[in-house]
Structure formats: structure tokens, C-alpha cells
């Protein structure tokens, strides 16, 4: 696993696009494949996942097989979470083609608990699974107390910034001094952008990548976002959403963004070519930045504490009821999400644990990122995780709504659409998508 004090540099070769976005993965799932079973004296467990959840990529499956020689694990990974989830919905409805273990992204958790709870087994009786952050289990729990999966990672926020560009703009470069510039208020983050724009010589570098990153960071810092705890849509009445929309629109109108939505075409070249100075970055984004920005920009990027705590992203592993090896699959999920394994994944590729016990371990707390100027990422993201509100109200179509808002802000950035008109268009799209 390497030294617990440093993030493995090989993480730079792994694109971690994370939980709520388009991600790069390995192989697609086979529609005809089903769960495992018993074969040649071994228990065969199948897994369906998406993106880079770190489970297969960091050697954990091979380790489990070595420690449990009577178990064989077959894992398939879809690159795009949206494609993965569409296929999962189809298979759940058909009752076939499911893997024993299925990954569940946070933006889908509410829909799963409300509409598919009978298709997944209950983890509430599994011993040794009381180590998660207090709000993590609640995200995947039904009203009658069933826990439909166990947590993998979470997405506490920080701000990744280019030290060299800050210096050129006459701003502090030390990460603690940078954090003080915008401490406690995202409005201050935008104000720093205005200062940056005035001080930076040249028009080829923007302050931030996209207004949507700022919007997401603000919205996800509150217990309620798009739905209330009764499942009613409140995005159009929630002052938090409107405040985030207006501040993000201010940043766009003031020309502070590079108009590059994260993980959309143009963003990766923007990282490689250094066309923006900051990006709101959940922990899982670091590996993607380091890979796409490349060796030429190593040490130029750093990580500073975000103005306010927030959570963007996170996943779960669930076991389907129709699995012929349910108990063995539950045991595997409990092991994969145990504190030791979560700390290992973090040390390898930077996915921050949802296990409170893992967050407190020296292996996580002392971790640094060589690529990001030896930033103490374990300390920064661990502290950010503790600032996430204990109550996290999820809705059925959270992921869809988030993407629709990002598209709406792109209308302002790229087409110059007035914010009120862009809001109206966004609201119409949301009503159509969730209605």
C-alpha cells in the first residue's frame, strides 16, 4: 500500500470522475449475465459497479480471494454511471441480469429506497457495521429501518488552485492563507476571483472552471437541497438554491469562469493547458485532475479548505434479494467497506472514506498528495467531512436535477442568456424530467 503518509503517485494514472458525473471505467456489463452461485467447489460472487470506485483498482478483490480461497469474485465496471443506472433499472424491473452486488450512487439512493427496497437485502443486522458517519446509513435506509447497502466513499469539498497563477495575480499562495481569503463565505470566493481577474496579466486564464462547480458546492452544504424530508420538490422555493444560482450567475456574468463544465468536453484539455486557476474539488476529483493536468503541472496545483463544508458525491454497495449467494455477498460487502479497506482505497487513489473510524486513522489523517504540492489531503478532507450536515435529505431525482441546473448555468456562461430566462428554462426542464 505504500507509506501511509503519502497518496500513491500511481493514482495519477486513474481517472476518478466520481459519483455524480460522467466517469471513465473498464468494461460494460453483459445483459445476459446473472448472479453467481456455487461452481467447482467455490462460491462465485458477481459485482456490478461504475467509474473508479477503487474496489477493483486497488487490489482488494484479489486480497479477499487470497484470504478466502473458496471464493471467486467476478467484477464488471461500466464507465458511465448514467448508462450503468439505466441498465440497472431495466434489470431490476425484469428481475434478471442482476449481479449479486450492485453499486448505488448517492443521487440514486432515494429512488432505490422508495421504489426498489424489496429488491435489495437488509444490512441492518450485519455486525461490525456501526463505524460509518452518522448520516451515511440514513441515505440508503427505508422508512421502516431497512439498510439497503453499505457506504463506500463520500465527497467532502475543498478548493484546488494553481499556486503559480495566484502568485502572478498578486494573491497569497500558502494554502492556509488562501483558505483565509474566502473563509466562511462562498461570496468571498467570488470576490477573490474578481481580485484575481484584475491582477492576472493576460486573458488566457480564468479564475474558475465553471459556475456549476460553485453552485454544487453551495447547495450541497445544506441539509435540504431540491426536496424536503417529505419528498416534495422545493428547489424553486429553497432560498439556498436561489442564492447559489445567483452567485454562480454573478461569477459567469463577471467573466470569472472558463465556461468548462466539469467532466464535460473541453474540461480535461483545460486542465492540461492550464486555462483556469481554481476548481471546487471533492476528494474523489484529485486523481482525475492529476492525471489530466499531467506531469507538467505537478506541484503547481495545491488544495485549500473550502469556505464551507459540503458533500458532493458518494456511493454504496448493495446485495440483490435474488442472489443465490446472499450471505456470502453480504460478508464481502461488509469487508470491502470496513475501515481498513476504506483507508486503503483512500491511500491508493484518494476516495475519502465514509467510515468515521477510517477517517480517524493515522493512515488517512497523515496522508499527503505529492502531486498537489504535498497538500495534507487527509487532514483537509477529513476536517471537511466533519463539517457536512448530519442530516442529508435526498430526493428521487437529485442527480437529474443537479445536471439540469448545470446545463442552465451553461446557458448563462456560453450563450449569454439572462439569468431569469435561464432559470425559467431550467425549471421547465426539471418539471419535465421529474414529472
N, C-alpha and C positions, 0 to 999 in steps of 0.2 A: 504493500500500500504506500510505501514511501514514508517520508518524515511527516508526522502529524502536524508539524509546524508550517507546511507549505502545500499549496494546491498543486497537484501534479501537472507538470507542464504539458503532458500529453493531452490534457483536457483541451488544449488549443486545437487539437485535431477533431474535436467533436462539436458538432453544431447543436447547441441546446436552445431551440427556439421556444420551448416551454409550453405552458399549459393551455393558454387561451388563444394560441396563434398557429399559423402555418409552421410546420416543423419538418425537418429533414430526417428521414429514418432509413430503415433497412429493407424489409420485404413486405409485400402485401399479403393479406390473408386469403386463404383458399376457401371459397364459398362452400365447398363440399365437405370440408374438414369439420369434425365434431370434437367433443371432449375426449380425454384419454381413457384409461382403463388399466387392466392388467394384461401384460404381454411378456411372454418368455420369462416369467418369474419376477418381473419388475412392475412397479406402479408407474404408469406413464401419465404425466400431468401436462396439459397443454395450456399455453398462455397467449392471450391476445393483447398487445399493447400498441402504443403510438409514440412517435417522436423519439426523444432520448430520455427515457425515464431513469436511466442509469443502472437498471437491474441487470440487463444482459451485458451492457457495455463495460461494466466494471468487474466482470468475472464472478459475480455472486452465484449465478446458476450452476456454474462448474464447481464452485466450492460446496454448494448444497449437495450436488450429486456425489461428490467425493466423500462427504460426511454421511451421506445416506445412499450407499451403493445399490439399494433396492429400488431407487427412484430414478426415473429418466424424465427430463423436462424438455418439452418442445415449445419454443417461444417464437412467435411471429410478430413482426413490428411493422405497422403501417406508418408511412412518413407523415401524412396529413391527418390531423385529429378530426377535422370535419368529415373527411371521407371515411375514416375509421368509425366515427359515431353513427353516421348514416347506415353503414353496413351492420353495426351492432343493433340498431333499432329494427332493421329488417329481420335479422336473425332471431331477436327476442320475440318479434311478432309471429315468426314462422315456427319457432320452437326447435330450430335445427341450425347447424353450422356454428354453434357457440363453442368457445374454448372453456376449459374448466375454470380458468382465472381470466377475468377481463379487467382492463384498465378503465377507470372512470375519471374523466376530467371534471374539475370543480364546477365549471359552467354547466355541466350536465347533471350534477348530483341531485338537485331538487327535482328535476324531471324523473330521474330514476326512482327516488324515494316516493314520489307521489303516484307514479303510473306503472312502475315495474317492480315494486317491492316483493311481490310473490315469486319473482324470477331469480332472486338472489338469496343466499343463505345468511343467517344471522350470526354476527360475530360477538354479540353482547355477552355470551357465555364462555368466550375463549380466555383462559387465564394468561396473565402476564401482558395484557394489552392496555394497561392503565397509565401508560407513560406519555401519552400524546398531549399536546397543548389543549387547554380546556375547550376551545371552540372547534377543534378539528373533527372529533367524533360527531358532534351535533350536525355538521354539514351533511353527513351521509346517514343520519338516523331518521327513522319514521316517527310519526306522532305516537305510535304505540310502543316505541322503545327499541325496535329492531335496528341493529347497526349493520348496514349492507356492505361494508368494506372497511379496510384499514388504510390509514393515511401514508402516503409516501413523502413527497416534498410539499413545501409551501413557497410563497413568493413575496417575502418581505422586500421593501423597496430601499434603494439608495439612489444616488445620482453619480453616474460615471461621467468623468470630464477629462478634457485634454489639458494637461498641465502646461504644455508649451504654448497653446493658444491663449490660455489665461494670462500667462506671462506677457505675451505680445500685446494683450489688451490692457495691461497695467493692473491686473487683478492679482490677489494672493494666489499662490499655488499650493501651499501646505493644506492637506485635506481637512485638518481641524479648523483652520482659518477660513477655508472655503465654506465649510458647513455653517460657520457662524454668520456668513453673509446672508443666508436665507433661513436661518434657524426659526422654526415655529410657524412659518407662513409661506405658502406657495406664491403669494403675491410678491414676496421678496425675491423668489427665484426668478420671476419675470423681470423684476426691477434690475437684478444683476445682468439679465440679458440685454436690457437697454444700455447699461453701462458698458457691457462687452461690445455692443454694436458701435458705440461711439469711439471706443478706444482701440478696436482692432483695425489695423491697416489692411485694406483690401476688401473686395466684395465676394471672394471665393469661399468664405467660411461663414456659416450661420451659427447662431448661438445654440439652438436645439434642433433635433432631427425632425420632430413633428409635434403639432399641437395635441394630437391624440394621446401621446405618451403622458403629457402633463394632465390631460383630462382624466385618464385612467387612474393616475396616481392620486389625484384629489378625491375622486369618487370612492375608490376602494379604501379610503381611510376612515369610513363611517360605517356603523352597523347596518344601516338601511341605504340601499342604492336605488335599484329600479323597482323593487317590490317591497311591500310591508310584510310583517310577520304573519299576516292572514292570507298572503298570496295575491294581494291586489296590486295591480300596476300603479306605481306612484311616481315614475320618472318625471312626468310633466308637472308634478306638484312639489317634488322634493327640492327644497332650496339648495341642497348640496350639489345636485346635478346641474341646476341652472347656474350656480356660482362657478362650477368647474367649466361649464360651457363658455361662459362669458370671459373668464380669464384665459382659456385656451384660444378663444377667438381674438382677444386682445393681442396675444403673442403672434397669432397669424397676421392680423391687420398691421402690426408694427414691424413686420418683416423679420421676425426673430427666428423663424423656422426654415429648415431646408426643404420643407414640403415632402419629406420622405417618411411615409408610414412604416413603422417597424415591421420587418419580415415581409414587406411587400416589394415588388420590383423597384430597384434603384437604391434600396436601403443598404444592402451589402456593398455595392460599389461605393456608396457614400462613406462607409466605414473604411474601406480600403484606400480611398482617395482623400480621407480626412476633410470632408465637406461640412462637418458640424462639430461643435465643441462640447456639447453635453447630450446625454440621453438619460431619461429616467430608466433605471435598470433594476428589475427584480433579480434575485440571486441567480436564478437559472439562466439569465441572459449573458453572464460573464463569459462563458465558454464560446458562445456564438460571436460575441464582439472580438474576443481574442483571435478566433480563427479567421474571421472575415477581415479584420483590420490588419492581421498578418504580422510577421516578424519585424517588418519595417517600422511598425508603430509600437513595438514593445517598450514599456517604460514611459511612454508618452501619456498613456491613459492612467487615471487614478480613480479612486472611489471615495465619495464623501457621504456623510449622513444626510438623509433626505430631510426636508423641512418638517414633515410629519410622518408618523408611522402609517403603513398601509399594507395590504396584502393583495398581490396580483398573481393569481395562479395557484396551482396545487393539484394533486391527483390522489387517487385511491386505487386499491386493488380489491375487487370483489370476486366471489365464487358463485357460479350459477347453480341453481337448485337441481337442474337436470344432470349435473356432473356425476359420473359413476364413481368418482374418487373424491367426493366432497370433503371428507375428513382429512385426507392427505393434502388436498389443495389448501384447506384452511390452515393446516400446520405450516405449509410452505409460505403462505401469505404472512402469517404471524412472524415467521423467521425473517423474511425479506424486509419487513417494516420494523423490526426490532431496533433498539437504539444503536447497537454495534454496526448493523448493516447500513443504517441511515447515515451514521458518521463516516463510514467507509465511502459511500457514494458521494457525500459532500467533499471528502478529501480528494477523491478522484476527479470529479467533474463540476463540483460547485453547487449541486442541488441542495438547498438548505433543508434540514430535517424538520418534519412535523412533530417529532418526538422531543418533548421537553427535556427528557433525560439526555438525549443525544446533544441537544443544544448546550447543555451544561458541561459536557465532557471536554477535557483538555484537547482532544483531537479536533474538535470543532472550534472551540474558543480561541485556540492558538494558531489557527490556520491563516496563512497569508497567500496572496497571489503574486507570484513573481512577475507575471505579465503586467499587472496593474500597479507597477512601482512598489511591489511588496506591501500592498494595502492589507491591513488586518481584517480580511473579509469575514472571518469567523466572529470577531468582536463586533464589527459594524452590522452585519446581518442578524447576528444573534440578538443584539440590542433592539434592532428594528422589529424582530419577531415578537418581542415582549411588548411593543407598543401597539400591536394590532388589536383592535377592539375585541373583547371576549365574545361579543355577540356578532355573528356574521349572518345576516338574513340573505338567503339565496332565493332565486326565482327560477321558474321553469326555463325561461329563455334568456337567461343572463348573458350567455355567450353571444347570442344573436343580437341582442340589444347593444352590447358593447361594440360589436363590429359595425353596427348601423350608425352609432354615434361617431365612430372613427371615420366612416365614409362621409358623414355630414360635415365634419370639420375639414375634410379634404376638399369639399366644395368651396369653403371659405379660402383655404390656402391656395389651391391650384386654379380655381375658376373665378375667384373674387366675388363669390356670391355673398350678399349681405347676410349677417348672422341670423336675423329674424326669418328671412326666407329659407336659409339653410336649416334652421330649427324646424320650420313647418314641414319641409320636405322629409327631414329625419323622422319627425313624429308620424307622418303618413306612412313611411316605410316600416316603422316599428309596429304600428297598428295592423298593417297588412301581414307582417311576418308572424306576429304572435296571436293574431285573431283567429 
